[in-house]
Amino acid sequence: MANYLPSNLLSSHNKTLDQPRKDSIANITLEYLKMSARKGGPIPSEYGEMNLAMNTVAQLHHSGNLSHQDLEAIRLELGEAMTPKTIQGFAYQQPHGYAGDFEIIEKIYNNHVTAEPHLANWDNFFQSHPAAQAVRNRVSFFLDQVWSVRDQPGRTARILNVASGPGRDLHECLKVMGPTGLHFDCIDQDLNAIQHASHLCEKFTSNISFLHQNIFKFVANKTYDLIWSAGLFDYFSDSLFKRVIKRLLPSLEKSGKLVVGNFADDNPSQDYMEFFNWLLHHRSTKKLQQLAQECGIPKNNIQVQREPEGVNLFLIISAHS
Ligand SMILES: C[S@@+](CC[C@H](N)C(=O)[O-])C[C@H]1O[C@@H](n2cnc3c(N)ncnc32)[C@H](O)[C@@H]1O
């Protein structure tokens, strides 16, 4: 399959392309995807070409040269590769009824690859993507944040985990750091996520309270040293983003911090994610700073950091500078 796609495919299409040229680029790409699906998905030496195909599909779609129906037809051509038997198909079909559910995030953390040999290449391809690595990198970022608030003089540190999902980051954190001096309140709107996380973290039940709640209705009855939320704010429009930040700020301790994850707008996996309809509000460092300032937070209290893959940004708001 090597060099099946011309390497200049992407640069050669734009809005001014004539219809036959557009059709031919779309057809070459579709034929490539069908051929790859027949062979069981891309092997590592074909990842470059598969990514080129994904970039091409996205650009044709964004420029209006590939309709929504055409895109759906291409997805259908991939057959089983777009069913929940693969991670990309799981994301596409959303068996839990919403994007980014706890089960898919857990599959990413666990580097899961299907046991069905004819589909395994697709999962390996998915797990090789920078976005998947960025999700796995959240764990150590979370650990660093918890570590930084751990030693509260004379009391337990209080941490609020908003949209706690599978609880994998929490589990790893408690396993590595030990539970002494830490208490977590975890909110999630999905009862299945809460049940999964409670089971996973059952050794640490006295350090965790799970709350089955929607963040839009949550009213805190205490203050927190750390409020953490990863994998939630990139589903929010700018106005929702600010609404939730403003809702959480009064629950910060005087020396506390609010840490909010958001995928960066230069995420190299963006086109691939769009192929299986995992749509996020990607944001730049500048945009995150701007949104925080629009919530009334002074510039000096705002920082943005990245995990090592550079894909998952973290907006860090300190209650005091
Ligand atoms: C992508 S997962 C992130 C899980 C976890 N924070 C992590 O990074 O591993 C998103 C989670 O957000 C939860 N969620 C989505 N909207 C929510 C809301 N309005 N209130 C509370 N939880 C929500 C979902 O149920 C899901 O478990």
The ligand as an SDF file (V2000), in Angstrom:
LIG
                    3D

 27 29  0  0  0  0  0  0  0  0999 V2000
  -13.9450   12.6180   28.4970 C   0  0  0  0  0  0  0  0  0  0  0  0
  -14.5500   12.0340   30.0480 S   0  0  0  0  0  0  0  0  0  0  0  0
  -13.2840   12.6540   31.1080 C   0  0  0  0  0  0  0  0  0  0  0  0
  -13.0530   11.7900   32.3070 C   0  0  0  0  0  0  0  0  0  0  0  0
  -11.9130   12.1830   33.2410 C   0  0  0  0  0  0  0  0  0  0  0  0
  -11.9870   13.5410   33.6910 N   0  0  0  0  0  0  0  0  0  0  0  0
  -10.5680   11.9320   32.6160 C   0  0  0  0  0  0  0  0  0  0  0  0
   -9.9340   12.8570   32.1340 O   0  0  0  0  0  0  0  0  0  0  0  0
  -10.1520   10.7810   32.6230 O   0  0  0  0  0  0  0  0  0  0  0  0
  -15.8910   13.1210   30.2830 C   0  0  0  0  0  0  0  0  0  0  0  0
  -16.7980   12.8140   31.4580 C   0  0  0  0  0  0  0  0  0  0  0  0
  -17.5560   14.0070   31.6620 O   0  0  0  0  0  0  0  0  0  0  0  0
  -18.8210   13.6400   32.1440 C   0  0  0  0  0  0  0  0  0  0  0  0
  -19.7080   14.7890   31.9180 N   0  0  0  0  0  0  0  0  0  0  0  0
  -20.0710   15.3270   30.7370 C   0  0  0  0  0  0  0  0  0  0  0  0
  -20.8820   16.3790   30.9280 N   0  0  0  0  0  0  0  0  0  0  0  0
  -21.0270   16.5300   32.2760 C   0  0  0  0  0  0  0  0  0  0  0  0
  -21.7430   17.4260   33.0990 C   0  0  0  0  0  0  0  0  0  0  0  0
  -22.4780   18.4130   32.5670 N   0  0  0  0  0  0  0  0  0  0  0  0
  -21.6810   17.2870   34.4420 N   0  0  0  0  0  0  0  0  0  0  0  0
  -20.9390   16.2830   34.9930 C   0  0  0  0  0  0  0  0  0  0  0  0
  -20.2400   15.3930   34.2510 N   0  0  0  0  0  0  0  0  0  0  0  0
  -20.2750   15.5010   32.9150 C   0  0  0  0  0  0  0  0  0  0  0  0
  -19.1570   12.4150   31.3130 C   0  0  0  0  0  0  0  0  0  0  0  0
  -20.1860   11.6560   31.9070 O   0  0  0  0  0  0  0  0  0  0  0  0
  -17.8150   11.7040   31.2390 C   0  0  0  0  0  0  0  0  0  0  0  0
  -17.6860   10.7370   32.2520 O   0  0  0  0  0  0  0  0  0  0  0  0
  1  2  1  0
  2  3  1  0
  2 10  1  0
  3  4  1  0
  4  5  1  0
  5  6  1  0
  5  7  1  0
  7  8  2  0
  7  9  1  0
 10 11  1  0
 11 12  1  0
 11 26  1  0
 12 13  1  0
 13 14  1  0
 13 24  1  0
 14 15  1  0
 14 23  1  0
 15 16  2  0
 16 17  1  0
 17 18  1  0
 17 23  2  0
 18 19  1  0
 18 20  2  0
 20 21  1  0
 21 22  2  0
 22 23  1  0
 24 25  1  0
 24 26  1  0
 26 27  1  0
M  CHG  2   2   1   9  -1
M  END
$$$$
